Structures are given as C-alpha cells and as structure tokens.
Amino acid sequence: MSGRGKKAAPKAKSAKSRSSRAGITFPVGRIHRLLKKGNYAQRIGSGAAIYLAAILEYLCAEILELAGNACRDNKRQRIAPRHILLAVRNDEELNKLLAGVTISDGGVLPNINASLLPKKTKASKDDDGGAKDTESQEF
C-alpha cells in the first residue's frame, strides 16, 4: 500500500510583501492603510496603493538624482536642502509641480536682474589707450 500513508504537511508560504511583489521600495501596505484612514474615498482599490507608491518612488528618485548632481557640482558629499532647491528650481517639470512649495533652508536661485548689471560702454570695446571725451569730475 505504498503511497497511501499520511500526506506530508504542506509547507507554509513565507510572507511576501506587496512592495516586493510589485518590485518597488516604497511601502505599499502603509500607503494603503493611510489611504483608507484618510477618508479620501469610501472604498480604496488594492491597485491604488501600488500605483501611488510607484509614483512616489519615481519622484523621490528623480529629485535625489538631480540633487546629487547639484551636490557634486558644489564639491560636496552630502545633499543639503540647498541642493534639493537647486535641483527642483532648475528642472522645468519639477519646478512646475512644486511651484507653490517653500523648501526650508533652501535659499533662492542666484539671479541678478539685467537692469542692475553695469552697462557696457564703447570705450571698453575701443581700447585705443586714451580718454578722448572724458572730463574730470573735479569742481
């Protein structure tokens, strides 16, 4: 009577998170819980949390990559709020997305209005070594 003995107990499936199933780093379960608690809608689909987690992960990766480039340009090792601000404000799409956002300790973009810059004169272009039409300012 081979094959008629007790059946082997099925192996318990190891728990696999929804984040690892979706192949993303951001926590799908936590986002799903917060979506339910936030009263954004009566019902929240299971795909909504995965979609939102993927979007948030992409935005974070994009901002961190640009901020890392800004950090490297300034010869620094750590990303500071200043680097995040420079990354966001120099990127057209991120600037549009975060137009109304103030980044604490970020400062402002370096910008000098064109009317405040010194005017270029003809004398600087024509370097003939003399001041022909210049008068002294002595009174």
C-alpha positions in Angstrom: 0.0 0.0 0.0 2.6 2.4 -1.0 1.5 6.0 -1.5 -1.4 5.6 1.0 0.3 6.9 4.1 -0.2 10.2 5.8 0.1 13.2 3.5 3.1 15.4 4.1 2.1 18.7 5.7 2.1 21.5 3.0 4.9 23.9 3.6 3.7 27.2 4.9 4.2 30.0 2.4 6.6 32.6 3.5 5.1 36.1 3.8 5.9 38.2 0.8 5.2 41.9 1.0 3.2 43.7 -1.7 6.1 46.0 -2.2 8.4 43.1 -3.1 5.7 41.7 -5.4 5.4 45.0 -7.2 9.2 45.4 -7.3 9.3 48.7 -5.6 10.9 50.0 -2.4 8.2 52.3 -1.0 5.8 50.6 1.4 2.6 49.6 -0.3 0.8 48.3 2.8 1.5 51.5 4.7 0.3 53.7 1.9 -2.9 51.5 1.6 -3.5 51.9 5.3 -3.1 55.7 5.1 -5.3 55.9 2.1 -8.1 54.1 4.0 -7.6 56.2 7.1 -7.5 59.5 5.2 -11.2 59.3 4.2 -10.3 60.2 0.6 -13.0 57.8 -0.7 -15.3 55.2 0.8 -13.5 52.4 -1.0 -9.9 52.1 -2.0 -8.8 49.6 -4.6 -5.8 47.4 -4.0 -4.1 48.7 -7.1 -4.3 52.3 -5.9 -1.7 51.9 -3.2 0.7 50.2 -5.6 0.3 52.9 -8.2 0.7 55.7 -5.6 3.8 54.0 -4.1 5.4 53.6 -7.6 4.7 57.3 -8.4 6.2 58.5 -5.1 9.3 56.3 -5.5 9.8 57.7 -9.0 9.5 61.3 -7.9 11.9 60.7 -5.0 14.5 59.0 -7.3 14.3 61.9 -9.8 14.7 64.6 -7.1 17.5 62.8 -5.4 19.4 62.2 -8.7 19.2 65.9 -9.6 20.1 67.0 -6.0 23.1 64.6 -6.1 24.3 66.2 -9.3 23.9 69.7 -7.8 25.8 68.5 -4.7 28.6 67.2 -6.9 28.7 70.5 -8.8 29.3 72.3 -5.5 32.0 69.8 -4.5 30.1 68.5 -1.5 29.5 64.9 -0.3 26.1 65.3 1.4 22.8 66.5 -0.1 21.6 69.6 1.7 18.3 71.4 1.4 20.1 73.9 -0.8 20.9 71.2 -3.3 17.3 70.0 -3.4 16.1 73.5 -4.1 18.6 74.0 -6.9 17.6 70.7 -8.4 13.9 71.4 -8.3 14.1 75.0 -9.5 16.4 74.2 -12.4 14.2 71.4 -13.7 11.3 72.7 -15.7 8.8 70.0 -14.9 9.6 69.7 -11.2 9.5 73.4 -10.8 6.0 73.4 -12.3 5.0 70.6 -9.9 6.4 72.3 -6.8 5.7 75.9 -7.8 3.9 76.8 -4.5 6.4 74.9 -2.3 8.9 76.6 0.0 11.9 74.5 0.9 13.2 75.3 4.3 16.9 76.4 4.4 16.9 76.2 0.6 17.6 79.9 -0.1 16.9 81.3 -3.6 18.2 80.8 -7.1 21.2 83.1 -7.9 19.7 85.7 -10.2 20.7 89.3 -11.0 18.2 91.5 -12.9 19.7 92.6 -16.2 18.9 96.3 -15.5 21.2 96.1 -12.4 24.2 94.9 -14.3 26.8 97.5 -15.3 26.3 98.9 -18.8 28.8 98.1 -21.5 30.4 101.2 -22.9 32.0 101.8 -26.3 35.3 102.8 -24.5 35.7 99.3 -23.2 35.4 97.9 -26.7 37.7 100.6 -28.3 40.9 100.3 -26.3 42.9 103.0 -28.1 44.7 103.9 -24.9 43.3 107.4 -24.4 40.4 109.1 -22.8 39.3 111.4 -25.6 36.0 112.7 -24.5 36.3 112.1 -20.8 36.2 115.1 -18.5 37.4 115.3 -15.0 34.9 115.3 -12.2 36.6 117.9 -10.3 34.6 121.0 -9.5 
